[in-house]
Amino acid sequence: MKYGINNHTNDLMNAEYNALSNHRGKVDMEIFSMNPVTKKPNPTDEDYQVGKLTRFFVKKNTSPNFPIYEVDREQYDKFTNNAFYTTTFITWSIAGKPYTFADHQNYSVAGAYELNKIELMSAENEIPGISNIVQNLLEFFIET
């Protein structure tokens, strides 16, 4: 290690430099000062009638230690266009049956817990570690 810089640090610095270089002369300087603010959803009566809501997440690309933030749609849209951040969303089940059950024809129907677990595992591919911050698979859920 030379001057306190290892290969991992070099990779991060190169990624940041490449992101800057690719946007040279075309970048709104606001993207450098953007910081996500955690904002959990507040399910509405309409969300509960539909049985689902969308949850949005962002994480800075240039730092593996940067936390994952749950944000609102407005922030999600801004960070989606920022090369320094990875974004993802989850369609979250909030109403119905909590666990897998057999319907009237004896077919298995996945409950909210299983559906949310599938969504979360898919999001884990885009933002590794997201399942560490979204741990309650029945968060916001009401049985109907």
Secondary structure per residue as TSV (DSSP state, phi and psi in degrees):
chain	resnum	aa	ss	phi	psi
A	1	M	-	360.0	126.4
A	2	K	B	-108.9	126.6
A	3	Y	T	56.1	33.9
A	4	G	T	73.2	14.3
A	5	I	B	-114.2	125.3
A	6	N	-	-107.8	-179.6
A	7	N	H	-62.2	-37.1
A	8	H	H	-62.9	-44.1
A	9	T	H	-62.2	-43.2
A	10	N	H	-59.8	-42.5
A	11	D	H	-60.2	-43.9
A	12	L	H	-64.9	-42.8
A	13	M	H	-66.2	-39.3
A	14	N	H	-64.5	-40.5
A	15	A	H	-63.3	-42.3
A	16	E	H	-65.8	-44.2
A	17	Y	H	-60.9	-45.1
A	18	N	H	-62.2	-40.6
A	19	A	H	-62.3	-42.6
A	20	L	H	-65.7	-44.9
A	21	S	H	-62.4	-40.2
A	22	N	H	-64.7	-22.9
A	23	H	T	-112.2	11.9
A	24	R	T	-54.2	126.9
A	25	G	T	81.4	-8.9
A	26	K	T	-118.0	3.0
A	27	V	-	-95.4	132.5
A	28	D	-	-76.2	119.6
A	29	M	T	-62.0	-12.8
A	30	E	H	-60.6	-28.1
A	31	I	H	-63.6	-23.0
A	32	F	H	-78.6	-22.0
A	33	S	H	-105.4	2.6
A	34	M	-	-71.5	133.7
A	35	N	-	-134.4	129.8
A	36	P	-	-69.4	149.7
A	37	V	-	-122.3	124.6
A	38	T	-	-59.4	131.1
A	39	K	-	-148.9	104.3
A	40	K	-	-77.2	151.6
A	41	P	-	-71.1	154.9
A	42	N	-	-115.7	96.7
A	43	P	-	-58.3	137.0
A	44	T	-	-96.5	170.0
A	45	D	H	-58.6	-38.1
A	46	E	H	-63.9	-41.0
A	47	D	H	-58.6	-44.0
A	48	Y	H	-67.8	-33.0
A	49	Q	H	-66.1	-41.1
A	50	V	H	-72.2	-33.3
A	51	G	T	91.5	4.5
A	52	K	E	-146.0	157.4
A	53	L	E	-145.2	163.7
A	54	T	E	-104.3	130.6
A	55	R	E	-110.9	138.6
A	56	F	E	-119.2	142.2
A	57	F	E	-138.3	148.6
A	58	V	E	-137.9	151.2
A	59	K	E	-149.2	136.6
A	60	K	E	-69.6	133.5
A	61	N	T	-75.0	-31.3
A	62	T	T	-82.2	-2.8
A	63	S	-	-139.6	116.5
A	64	P	T	-65.3	-20.1
A	65	N	T	-92.8	-2.8
A	66	F	S	-66.6	134.2
A	67	P	-	-69.3	160.5
A	68	I	-	-92.6	133.5
A	69	Y	E	-113.9	137.3
A	70	E	E	-90.4	128.6
A	71	V	E	-130.2	174.1
A	72	D	-	-87.9	174.5
A	73	R	H	-61.1	-39.2
A	74	E	H	-61.3	-47.3
A	75	Q	H	-65.6	-42.1
A	76	Y	H	-54.3	-46.9
A	77	D	H	-61.4	-40.5
A	78	K	H	-67.1	-44.2
A	79	F	H	-74.8	-23.2
A	80	T	H	-61.4	-31.3
A	81	N	T	-94.5	11.5
A	82	N	-	-107.8	117.0
A	83	A	T	-62.9	-14.7
A	84	F	T	-87.9	-3.4
A	85	Y	E	-127.5	147.9
A	86	T	E	-105.3	137.9
A	87	T	E	-124.9	154.2
A	88	T	E	-155.4	164.8
A	89	F	E	-137.4	160.0
A	90	I	E	-129.9	132.8
A	91	T	E	-87.6	109.1
A	92	W	E	-102.1	124.9
A	93	S	E	-79.2	127.8
A	94	I	-	-125.9	-1.6
A	95	A	E	-149.0	157.4
A	96	G	E	120.7	-140.3
A	97	K	-	-97.4	140.0
A	98	P	S	-72.2	-34.5
A	99	Y	S	-129.8	166.3
A	100	T	-	-54.4	138.3
A	101	F	E	-142.7	165.4
A	102	A	E	-95.8	129.4
A	103	D	-	-78.4	-173.9
A	104	H	T	-66.1	-15.4
A	105	Q	T	-102.8	12.0
A	106	N	S	69.4	23.3
A	107	Y	-	-88.7	142.6
A	108	S	E	-74.7	133.8
A	109	V	E	-122.9	124.4
A	110	A	-	-66.5	136.9
A	111	G	-	-90.1	178.4
A	112	A	H	-57.9	-40.8
A	113	Y	H	-57.5	-50.0
A	114	E	H	-67.7	-41.6
A	115	L	H	-62.9	-43.1
A	116	N	H	-68.0	-34.4
A	117	K	H	-64.2	-42.1
A	118	I	H	-62.3	-46.4
A	119	E	H	-60.0	-44.2
A	120	L	H	-65.6	-40.9
A	121	M	H	-64.7	-36.3
A	122	S	H	-65.1	-43.6
A	123	A	H	-65.7	-29.9
A	124	E	H	-60.6	-29.8
A	125	N	H	-67.7	-29.7
A	126	E	H	-90.8	-40.6
A	127	I	S	-129.4	89.9
A	128	P	T	-57.4	135.0
A	129	G	T	100.1	-6.8
A	130	I	H	-61.9	-31.3
A	131	S	H	-70.1	-13.1
A	132	N	H	-77.6	-23.4
A	133	I	H	-102.1	-22.2
A	134	V	-	-109.1	92.0
A	135	Q	-	-105.9	-25.0
A	136	N	-	-91.2	101.0
A	137	L	T	-72.1	-5.8
A	138	L	T	-116.7	22.5
A	139	E	T	-60.5	134.3
A	140	F	T	73.9	-2.2
A	141	F	-	-75.0	140.0
A	142	I	E	-130.8	138.2
A	143	E	E	-79.8	132.5
A	144	T	-	-124.3	360.0
